[in-house]
Amino acid sequence: MNEDLIARLMSDFGMRFLGLRRETGIPAFIAGMVTSCGRDEGRCDRTVKLSDPDRIAKFNVDWYEMATELGLLTEDRRFLVSLSPAIDPVFDQAREQATNWEDPMWWESVWGLVELLGDWDFAGAGAAAGILGSGYGHPGFVMSAIDGSVFVVGTVWQDSIGIAAMPEPYCSPTLRELARRNMGSRTVAENNDMAAFLVRGEDCISPLDHQN
């Protein structure tokens, strides 16, 4: 993954890129599944209608409020962002030309350690850059606290854009089941992260979970 490219793109929307982080014990693949969780598991959401002319600004405000309330940011405003290999056009082209394009290595998302700067725009410039979405006003991202204590996802719904967050995600029955089902089907690093994720949540799982 081209780290210089990532750093340059991030600087345009208010993030300082501090490097890639692998084998954190926090599975980026599973973090991206927060929207599969129910609100009874602790998931919380905020949405803004697509028809709202101020949706970009409101989304950004909602993200920051949730990030601070739920502890996504460290004291020095650092957190993790999931980065798709498709960000790098050279890598993306190589994947398209590969005969083994289904190999998990071509699809592995990697955490990037970032620092939030003073002037930032995630739903607008961040989404337009392809790092935090698929186009201006169409956010799509996965974030985690550095200690894995909360996952935050940005997405586009049918008539709105929104943020879904999951505190203590390792305790979520839905995410734990997804980790179990996918164990062994991802890269070695991702499998190790899912194993660590499952171990971390053992103290908070229910007796029913033990039986599954």
C-alpha positions in Angstrom: 0.0 0.0 0.0 1.4 3.4 -1.0 1.8 5.2 2.2 3.0 8.5 0.6 -0.2 8.6 -1.4 -2.3 7.9 1.6 -0.6 10.7 3.6 -1.1 13.2 0.7 -4.7 12.4 0.3 -5.4 12.5 4.1 -3.7 15.9 4.4 -6.4 17.4 2.2 -9.3 16.6 4.5 -7.8 17.0 8.0 -5.9 13.8 8.9 -2.3 13.3 9.6 -1.2 9.8 8.5 1.1 8.2 11.0 1.7 4.8 9.4 0.1 1.4 8.9 -0.7 -0.9 11.8 -1.0 -4.7 11.4 -1.8 -7.5 13.9 -3.4 -5.1 16.3 -5.8 -7.6 17.7 -8.5 -5.5 16.3 -10.0 -7.0 13.1 -10.8 -4.3 10.6 -13.0 -6.8 8.6 -15.2 -7.3 11.6 -15.3 -3.6 12.5 -16.9 -3.0 9.1 -19.9 -5.2 10.2 -21.2 -2.8 12.9 -24.3 -2.1 10.8 -25.2 -5.8 11.2 -25.6 -5.4 14.9 -28.8 -4.6 16.7 -29.4 -1.7 19.0 -30.0 -4.1 21.9 -26.2 -4.9 21.6 -25.3 -1.3 22.3 -25.2 0.0 18.8 -26.0 3.7 18.4 -26.7 5.7 15.3 -27.0 9.2 13.9 -28.4 10.1 10.5 -28.9 13.1 8.2 -31.3 13.1 5.3 -29.8 13.1 1.8 -32.2 15.9 1.0 -30.8 18.1 3.7 -28.6 20.8 2.1 -26.4 21.0 5.2 -25.9 17.2 5.4 -22.1 17.4 5.0 -21.6 19.8 7.9 -24.2 18.0 10.1 -22.6 14.6 9.4 -19.2 16.0 10.4 -20.6 17.4 13.6 -22.4 14.2 14.4 -19.2 12.2 13.9 -17.1 14.4 16.2 -19.7 14.4 18.9 -20.0 10.6 18.8 -16.2 10.2 18.6 -15.7 12.2 21.7 -18.6 10.8 23.6 -17.7 7.2 23.0 -13.9 7.5 23.3 -12.8 7.0 19.7 -10.1 9.6 20.1 -7.1 9.5 22.4 -6.0 12.6 24.3 -3.8 13.5 21.3 -6.7 12.9 18.9 -5.4 9.7 17.4 -7.4 6.7 16.2 -7.4 4.0 13.6 -8.9 4.1 10.1 -9.4 1.0 7.9 -7.7 1.4 4.5 -8.6 -0.6 1.5 -5.8 -1.8 -0.9 -7.9 -0.4 -3.7 -6.8 3.1 -2.6 -3.5 2.4 -4.4 -4.2 2.4 -8.2 -1.1 0.4 -8.9 -2.2 -2.3 -6.5 -5.8 -2.2 -7.8 -4.6 -2.7 -11.4 -2.4 -5.6 -10.3 -5.3 -7.2 -8.6 -7.5 -6.9 -11.7 -4.8 -8.6 -13.8 -4.0 -11.4 -11.3 -5.2 -14.9 -11.9 -5.6 -15.5 -8.2 -7.6 -12.3 -7.6 -9.8 -14.2 -5.1 -6.9 -14.7 -2.7 -7.6 -12.9 0.6 -4.4 -11.0 0.3 -5.9 -8.9 -2.5 -8.8 -7.8 -0.3 -7.1 -7.3 3.1 -8.0 -4.0 4.8 -5.2 -2.6 7.0 -5.5 -0.1 9.9 -3.9 3.3 9.4 -3.0 5.2 12.5 -4.1 8.8 12.1 -4.3 12.1 14.0 -7.2 14.5 13.7 -6.1 17.9 12.6 -7.9 21.2 13.3 -9.6 21.6 10.0 -11.3 18.4 8.8 -14.1 17.3 6.5 -14.9 13.6 6.3 -18.2 13.5 4.5 -17.1 16.0 1.9 -13.4 16.0 1.0 -12.6 12.8 2.8 -15.3 10.9 0.9 -14.3 12.5 -2.4 -10.7 11.4 -1.9 -11.7 7.8 -1.9 -10.3 7.3 1.6 -13.5 7.8 3.6 -16.2 7.2 1.0 -17.1 6.8 -2.7 -17.6 10.4 -3.6 -18.4 13.8 -2.2 -21.3 13.5 0.2 -21.2 9.7 0.2 -19.2 8.6 3.2 -18.1 5.1 3.7 -15.5 4.3 6.4 -14.5 2.1 9.3 -12.7 3.4 12.4 -11.6 2.1 15.7 -10.2 3.4 18.9 -6.5 2.5 19.2 -7.4 0.1 22.1 -10.3 -1.4 20.2 -12.9 -0.2 22.7 -15.3 1.3 20.1 -15.9 0.9 16.4 -17.4 3.7 14.3 -18.7 3.3 10.8 -19.9 5.9 8.3 -22.3 4.8 5.6 -25.0 5.8 3.1 -28.5 4.5 3.6 -31.4 4.7 1.2 -32.4 8.2 2.1 -29.7 9.4 4.4 -26.1 9.3 5.4 -25.2 8.2 8.9 -22.8 7.0 11.5 -23.2 3.7 13.4 -21.0 3.1 16.5 -20.5 0.0 18.7 -18.9 0.4 22.1 -17.1 -2.7 23.5 -17.5 -4.5 20.2 -15.8 -7.6 21.4 -18.8 -8.2 23.6 -21.3 -8.1 20.6 -22.8 -11.5 19.9 -23.2 -10.6 16.3 -19.6 -9.5 15.7 -18.3 -12.5 17.7 -20.3 -14.9 15.5 -19.1 -13.2 12.4 -15.5 -13.6 13.6 -16.0 -17.3 14.3 -17.6 -17.9 10.9 -14.8 -16.1 9.0 -11.9 -17.6 11.0 -9.5 -19.2 8.6 -10.9 -17.6 5.5 -8.9 -14.4 5.7 -5.2 -13.6 5.7 -3.0 -14.8 8.5 -2.9 -11.4 10.0 -6.7 -11.0 9.9 -7.2 -14.5 11.3 -4.9 -13.6 14.2 -6.8 -10.4 14.9 -10.1 -12.3 14.9 -8.7 -14.8 17.3 -7.5 -12.1 19.7 -10.9 -10.3 19.3 -12.7 -13.5 20.4 -10.4 -14.1 23.4 -10.8 -10.5 24.6 -14.5 -10.8 24.7 -14.6 -14.1 26.7 -15.2 -12.3 30.0 -18.3 -10.5 28.8 -20.1 -13.2 26.8 -23.3 -14.8 28.0 -23.8 -18.5 28.9 -25.8 -18.8 25.7 -22.8 -17.7 23.7 -20.7 -20.4 25.4 -23.1 -23.0 24.1 -22.9 -21.8 20.4 
